[in-house]
Amino acid sequence: MSKHSETDEKHKDEQLITHYYKAKHDDVFRAVEGLFASPSEIVAASKERGEITVKYKGKRRAFIVATVIMVRPFRTAVDFSVTTDSGGPVDLGFSRNLIIDFYKQLDGEFTVTDPS
């Protein structure tokens, strides 16, 4: 347990493995931006670098970096890094659950595909 969670291609937690979508980079990038409605605040967004940084304001506050990378035509990878602004050393799974929720929303909008 900690107050930070992030996804990875070979993460030991199956739910935090990088998701790949059969979609155009721009479409996925817009959808990821759409995950962060008010009162959350997108601090910076760079399509060229495929990075979105966010001050998340929901049940708790968090700092999020979302990375959207086109690995080949119509194959786009999405990773998240979430650090919770909590007073203590742990967030009781909040950052992990937030990532899982983001992936569920994206999975409902795009076709999940194999990374290869």
Secondary structure, DSSP 8 states (H G I E B T S, - for coil): --SEEE-BTT-SSGGGB-EEESS-HHHHHHHHHHT--TTSEEEEEETTTTEEEEEEESSSEEEEEEEEEEEETTEEEEEEEEEE--SSS--TTHHHHHHHHHHHHHHHHS-EE---
